Amino acid sequence: MRENQLIDLIERYLAGEMTQQEREDFDVLRQKDASIDAKMAEHKDFTSLIKQYNERAKLETRLNAIHEEIDVHTLKEDLMAHPSWIVQMWRHHHSKISVAASVAILAILLTLFATGDLSNKDPRYLQLKREVDQIKGRTKQLDDKTDKIIEDGKKPGPTINAKFKGTGFALTGNGYIVTNFHVVNDADSVYVQNAEGTSFHTKVVYTDPAYDVAILQINDPAFKNIGPVPYSFKKSKSDLGELVYTLGFPGDDVRYGPGALTGASGYRGDTTQYEVYIPVNPGNSGGPLLDDKGNVIGVINGKQTQTAGAAFAVKSKYLLKAIQNIPTDSLTKSLNLNTKSTMANLSRTKQIEKLRNYVFMVKVYNQ
C-alpha cells in the first residue's frame, strides 16, 4: 500500500468517515501490521500538535484584539463617571482573557503529554514555555490596568478636573465647613477633599457675600463624623504683632503658612478684616487663621497684590455673625461650635498634626 493511500485511510479513520465494515477491516489490518498501527499513532500526534498550534494562534489573535480594544487612557478620562458600565466591561473582558489564557496553557500541556515531549531540555518545550509566559504577562498587564481603572472609579467624587479650588475648615465634626463666598459663588456642585485624598459631596447651606463667608454641609453617605474640632472661635479682637498661621491647599496637598498680624483692618480700611503678613496663594482662600493658642481668629480671603506677603482674613467675629444668621430650616444637623481649644499647650507641629483632619480642599465644578 502506498504512503499516500495509507495516510488517506488513517485520516478517514480518525475523522470517523469510514463505514462500520471499513473500520473493522482497518482494525484487522492494524493488528496484522504493527507498522501501520505505529503510523496511525504518529499521524494522530502530528495532527493533534498542528491543531493545538492553530488554536494557540487563534487565541493570541483574540487576546491582541481584546487588548487593542481596551483603551486604558480613554476609559480613565471619559468613562470613570459611569462605574457600572466599566464593571460590566471588566467582567466581559476579564472572562475572555482568563478563559483564553487558561485554554492556551491547557492546550500546550496536552500537546506535551500527547507527544511525550514534556522535557525541559527539548527546544520545543522552551519555545512553548516562552509563549505561555508571554500570554500570562499580557494578561497580567491588562488585569493590572483594568483593576486600576475600577479602583479609581470607586473613589468618591467626580473625575473631571475642578474649575476652581480653595480651602475650607470644619466648624463641627458632623460635616459643617466654612469657606469663602467667592470660592463657591456660581458653583454647580461642590466637593471637599480631606488630607487623605477622599472627596465628599457637599451642599451650600448659607452664604453671606458681605463678609465673604459660605457655610457648607457634607451630605455624602460615605462621610463619617470626624469628632470634635480641636480649636475654638475667638470672639474678641486680636492684637497687632501676634504670631499667626494658616493651613490651606494652594497645591494638591496641605501647606503650612506662618506669619504675624500686621493690621486691625483689611483692604481699604475694611474693619471686618485683619491684615496679616503671611504667605498665601490661590487656593488658600477659605483657610483658617489661627493664633498660637489654637484659636481661630479669622478666615483667609484675599491677598494684597501691591504689597509682597500681605494678605487679608475675615475676622472670626463676623464668621460667628454669619453662623447666627443661618435659617434654622437650612440645617439638618446641629451646629454647635467648640468653645475651648485643646491645642493651647501644644507645640506648633503638634497643633498642625491635629488640624490636618479638619482642613479640606474645596473643589468647585461648573457646567
C-alpha positions in Angstrom: 0.0 0.0 0.0 1.3 3.4 -1.0 2.2 6.0 1.7 -0.5 8.5 0.4 -3.1 5.8 0.4 -2.3 4.8 3.9 -2.4 8.4 5.1 -5.8 8.8 3.4 -7.1 5.7 5.2 -5.8 6.9 8.6 -7.3 10.4 8.1 -10.7 8.9 7.2 -10.5 6.5 10.2 -9.6 9.3 12.7 -12.3 11.6 11.2 -14.9 8.9 11.5 -15.7 8.9 7.8 -15.4 5.1 7.3 -18.3 2.7 7.3 -18.6 0.2 10.1 -17.2 -2.5 7.8 -14.3 -0.4 6.6 -13.4 0.4 10.2 -13.4 -3.3 11.1 -11.3 -4.2 8.1 -8.8 -1.4 9.0 -8.6 -2.6 12.6 -7.7 -6.1 11.4 -5.0 -4.6 9.2 -3.6 -2.7 12.1 -3.4 -5.8 14.2 -1.6 -7.7 11.4 0.9 -4.9 10.6 2.4 -3.1 13.6 4.0 -0.5 11.4 0.5 0.6 10.2 -0.6 1.0 13.8 2.5 3.0 14.6 2.0 5.1 11.6 -1.6 5.9 12.7 -0.4 6.9 16.2 2.3 9.1 14.7 -0.2 10.8 12.4 -2.6 11.3 15.2 0.0 13.0 17.4 1.1 15.2 14.4 -2.4 16.3 13.6 -3.1 17.0 17.3 0.0 19.2 17.5 -1.0 21.1 14.4 -4.5 21.6 15.8 -3.2 22.9 19.2 -0.8 25.2 17.5 -3.6 26.6 15.4 -5.7 27.1 18.5 -2.9 29.0 20.2 -2.5 31.2 17.2 -6.2 32.0 17.2 -6.2 32.7 20.9 -3.2 35.0 20.6 -5.1 36.9 17.9 -8.1 37.2 20.1 -6.1 38.4 23.1 -4.4 41.0 20.9 -7.7 42.2 19.6 -9.1 42.5 23.2 -6.0 44.3 24.3 -6.3 46.8 21.5 -9.9 47.3 22.0 -9.4 48.4 25.6 -8.0 52.0 25.5 -7.0 52.5 29.1 -6.4 56.2 28.9 -9.7 56.9 27.2 -11.5 54.8 29.8 -9.9 56.6 32.6 -10.6 60.1 31.3 -14.0 59.7 29.7 -15.8 56.7 31.3 -14.9 56.9 35.0 -18.2 58.8 35.7 -20.0 55.6 34.8 -18.6 52.9 37.1 -21.3 50.4 36.5 -20.5 50.4 32.7 -16.8 49.9 33.5 -17.6 47.0 35.8 -19.7 45.3 33.1 -16.8 45.9 30.6 -14.4 44.4 33.1 -16.4 41.4 33.7 -16.9 40.8 30.0 -13.2 41.1 29.0 -11.8 39.6 32.2 -13.8 36.4 31.4 -12.5 36.3 27.9 -8.9 36.8 28.9 -9.0 34.3 31.8 -10.6 31.6 29.7 -8.4 32.3 26.7 -5.2 32.1 28.8 -6.4 29.0 30.6 -7.3 27.2 27.4 -4.0 28.2 25.8 -2.0 26.9 28.7 -4.1 23.7 28.9 -3.6 23.1 25.1 0.1 23.4 25.4 0.3 21.0 28.3 -2.0 18.5 26.5 0.3 18.7 23.4 3.3 18.0 25.5 1.7 15.0 27.2 0.4 13.6 23.9 3.7 13.8 22.2 5.7 12.6 25.2 7.9 15.7 24.9 7.3 17.1 28.5 11.0 17.7 28.9 12.6 21.0 29.8 15.6 20.1 27.7 13.6 20.0 24.4 13.9 23.2 22.4 10.2 22.9 21.6 9.4 22.9 25.3 11.4 26.1 25.8 9.6 27.8 22.9 6.2 26.8 24.2 7.1 27.9 27.7 8.0 31.3 26.3 4.7 31.5 24.6 2.9 30.7 27.9 4.9 33.3 29.7 4.1 35.9 27.1 0.3 35.2 27.3 0.5 35.3 31.1 2.4 38.5 31.0 0.0 40.2 28.7 -3.0 39.0 30.7 -1.5 40.4 33.9 -0.7 43.7 32.4 -4.3 44.1 31.2 -5.6 42.9 34.6 -3.5 45.4 36.4 -4.6 48.3 34.2 -8.2 47.4 34.4 -8.0 46.9 38.2 -6.5 50.4 38.5 -9.4 51.9 36.5 -12.0 50.2 38.6 -10.2 51.1 41.8 -10.2 54.8 40.7 -13.8 54.5 39.8 -14.7 53.5 43.4 -13.2 56.7 44.8 -15.9 59.2 45.8 -16.2 62.4 43.9 -16.1 63.4 40.2 -13.2 62.5 38.0 -13.2 65.7 35.9 -10.9 68.5 37.0 -12.3 71.1 39.2 -12.8 74.6 37.7 -11.6 76.2 40.9 -10.0 75.2 44.2 -10.0 76.7 47.6 -9.7 75.7 51.2 -12.3 75.2 53.9 -12.2 74.0 57.6 -14.6 72.2 59.9 -17.0 74.1 62.1 -18.1 70.9 63.7 -17.2 67.2 63.4 -20.6 66.2 61.8 -20.0 67.8 58.4 -20.3 71.6 58.6 -17.5 73.5 56.9 -16.7 77.2 56.3 -15.1 78.7 53.2 -15.2 82.0 51.3 -18.3 83.0 49.4 -16.1 83.9 46.4 -14.8 80.3 46.3 -18.2 78.7 45.8 -20.1 81.5 44.1 -22.0 80.3 41.0 -20.9 76.7 41.5 -23.0 73.9 40.0 -21.6 71.4 42.5 -19.0 71.5 45.4 -16.9 68.7 46.8 -14.5 68.8 49.7 -11.4 66.6 49.9 -9.7 65.6 53.1 -6.0 65.2 53.8 -6.1 61.6 52.8 -7.4 62.4 49.3 -11.0 61.3 49.8 -13.7 63.6 48.3 -17.2 64.2 49.6 -20.1 65.9 48.0 -21.4 69.0 49.9 -24.3 71.4 49.6 -24.1 75.2 50.3 -26.5 75.9 53.2 -25.8 79.6 53.7 -23.8 82.4 52.1 -23.0 85.9 53.3 -21.4 87.9 50.5 -20.9 90.9 52.7 -18.5 89.0 54.9 -17.3 86.7 52.1 -18.4 83.6 54.1 -20.1 80.4 52.9 -21.3 77.6 55.1 -21.2 74.1 53.5 -22.6 70.8 54.8 -21.2 67.4 53.7 -24.2 65.3 52.6 -22.2 62.4 51.3 -23.2 58.9 52.7 -19.5 57.9 52.7 -18.6 60.7 55.2 -18.2 59.7 58.9 -18.2 62.1 61.9 -14.6 63.3 62.4 -15.1 64.1 66.1 -15.0 67.5 67.9 -12.8 70.2 66.4 -9.6 70.9 68.4 -9.8 74.7 68.1 -12.2 77.4 69.4 -13.5 80.5 67.7 -12.3 83.7 69.2 -14.9 86.4 69.7 -12.7 89.3 70.9 -10.2 91.1 68.6 -6.6 90.0 68.4 -3.6 92.3 68.9 -1.1 93.6 66.3 2.1 91.6 66.3 0.5 88.3 67.4 2.0 85.3 65.7 -0.5 83.6 63.5 -0.5 80.8 60.9 -2.8 79.1 58.4 -3.2 75.7 56.7 -4.5 75.5 53.2 -4.4 74.0 49.7 -2.6 76.2 47.3 -1.4 72.9 45.8 -2.5 69.3 45.9 -1.5 68.7 49.5 -2.0 70.8 52.6 0.6 73.6 53.1 1.5 75.5 56.3 2.0 79.3 56.3 3.4 81.1 59.3 3.1 84.9 59.8 2.0 87.8 62.0 -1.0 90.0 62.5 0.0 93.4 60.9 -3.2 95.4 60.7 -6.5 95.7 62.6 -8.3 96.5 59.3 -8.1 95.0 55.8 -8.3 96.1 52.2 -9.0 99.9 52.0 -9.7 100.0 55.7 -12.3 97.3 55.8 -12.9 96.7 59.6 -14.4 93.3 59.0 -10.9 92.1 58.1 -7.4 91.7 59.5 -4.2 92.4 57.5 -1.7 89.6 58.0 1.9 89.2 56.8 1.7 85.6 55.7 2.4 83.6 52.5 -0.9 82.8 50.7 -1.6 81.9 47.2 -4.6 81.0 45.1 -6.1 78.0 46.9 -5.5 79.4 50.4 -8.8 81.3 50.3 -11.2 79.9 52.9 -8.4 78.6 55.2 -8.3 79.1 58.9 -6.2 81.9 60.5 -5.1 80.7 64.0 -3.2 82.2 66.9 -0.6 80.5 69.0 -3.2 79.1 71.4 -5.1 77.3 68.7 -8.0 79.8 68.4 -9.5 80.6 65.0 -9.3 84.4 64.7 -10.2 84.6 61.0 -10.8 83.1 57.6 -8.2 83.8 54.9 -10.0 85.6 52.0 -7.5 87.6 49.9 -4.0 88.8 49.0 -2.6 92.3 48.6 -1.0 92.3 45.2 0.7 95.7 45.8 2.5 94.5 49.0 4.5 91.4 49.0 3.5 89.0 51.7 0.4 90.9 52.8 -3.0 89.1 52.9 -6.4 89.6 54.5 -8.7 87.5 56.6 -12.3 87.9 57.7 -12.4 88.3 61.4 -13.9 85.4 63.4 -16.4 87.8 64.9 -18.1 88.1 61.5 -17.9 84.4 60.9 -19.9 83.9 64.1 -22.4 86.5 63.0 -22.9 84.7 59.7 -23.4 81.4 61.5 -26.1 83.0 63.8 -27.9 84.3 60.7 -28.3 80.8 59.1 -32.1 80.0 58.9 -32.9 77.1 61.2 -34.7 75.2 58.4 -31.5 75.2 56.4 -29.8 72.9 58.9 -30.5 69.2 59.1 -27.9 68.6 61.9 -26.9 70.5 65.0 -24.3 73.2 64.5 -22.7 73.7 67.9 -19.3 75.4 67.9 -16.5 74.3 70.2 -15.8 76.9 72.9 -12.4 75.7 74.2 -9.3 74.9 72.3 -7.5 71.7 73.1 -4.3 72.9 71.4 -3.3 75.7 73.7 -0.4 73.9 75.3 0.8 72.1 72.2 3.8 72.9 70.1 3.2 74.3 66.6 4.0 70.9 65.0 1.6 69.1 67.3 -1.1 71.7 66.6 -0.7 71.2 62.8 -0.9 67.5 63.3 -4.2 67.8 65.0 -5.5 70.3 62.4 -4.8 68.2 59.3 -8.0 66.2 59.6 -10.2 69.3 59.9 -8.9 71.3 56.9 -10.3 70.5 53.5 -9.6 71.3 49.9 -12.8 72.8 48.4 -13.3 71.8 44.7 -15.8 73.7 42.6 -17.4 72.4 39.4 -19.3 74.3 36.7 -21.0 73.0 33.6 
